[in-house]
Amino acid sequence: MLANLWRDWGAEANTMFGGDSLPLIEHATRLEFAGGLSAKLLRDLSLYAQAGYQFATSDSLQRRDGVKGNFGLRYTW
């Protein structure tokens, strides 16, 4: 289990896209929650999985909600 608080402090930067200058103005607060599990299949082999969700704490133009996940096998020798 994990929980994160992400805070963008209002950085102001520009990037060029196709000759146009685009402002990258960020000022938002987001929360992230995730959890995972692992299961031992054999003495040296286990399966793991994790899933999480990140969401903005307020309605703003910088809203970036998202999900993430991963899974795999872990072998130790």
C-alpha positions in Angstrom: 0.0 0.0 0.0 1.2 3.5 -0.7 -0.2 7.0 -0.7 1.5 10.1 -2.2 0.7 13.8 -2.3 2.0 15.5 -5.4 2.2 19.3 -5.5 3.1 21.4 -8.6 4.3 24.8 -7.3 3.4 26.9 -10.3 6.5 26.5 -12.5 6.3 28.5 -15.7 8.0 27.2 -18.8 7.5 27.2 -22.5 8.0 24.5 -25.1 8.1 24.7 -28.9 5.7 22.6 -30.9 5.6 23.0 -34.7 7.0 26.5 -34.5 4.4 27.6 -31.8 5.4 28.5 -28.3 3.2 26.7 -25.7 3.1 27.6 -22.0 3.5 24.8 -19.5 1.9 26.4 -16.5 1.3 23.9 -13.7 -0.2 24.6 -10.3 -2.1 21.6 -9.0 -2.3 19.2 -6.1 -2.9 15.5 -6.7 -3.3 12.4 -4.5 -2.1 8.9 -5.5 -3.1 5.7 -3.9 -1.8 2.2 -4.9 -1.7 -1.3 -3.6 -0.2 -4.6 -4.6 0.4 -8.2 -3.8 2.8 -11.0 -4.4 2.4 -14.7 -4.3 5.2 -17.3 -4.0 4.8 -19.9 -6.7 8.0 -21.9 -6.1 10.9 -21.4 -3.7 12.7 -19.0 -6.1 9.7 -17.8 -8.2 7.0 -15.4 -7.3 4.2 -13.4 -9.0 3.6 -9.7 -8.3 1.0 -7.1 -9.3 0.3 -3.5 -8.4 -2.4 -1.0 -9.3 -2.9 2.7 -8.5 -5.0 5.7 -9.1 -4.0 9.4 -9.2 -6.5 12.2 -9.1 -6.6 16.0 -8.8 -7.9 17.4 -5.5 -9.7 20.4 -7.1 -11.3 21.2 -10.5 -8.7 23.1 -12.6 -7.4 23.2 -16.1 -4.3 21.2 -15.0 -6.4 18.2 -14.0 -4.5 14.9 -14.7 -6.3 11.9 -13.4 -4.9 8.5 -14.2 -4.5 4.8 -13.4 -1.3 2.7 -13.5 -0.4 -0.9 -13.0 2.2 -3.5 -13.5 2.7 -7.2 -13.0 5.3 -9.8 -13.5 7.4 -12.7 -12.3 10.3 -12.4 -10.0 13.0 -15.0 -9.9 15.8 -15.0 -7.3 18.9 -17.1 -7.3 
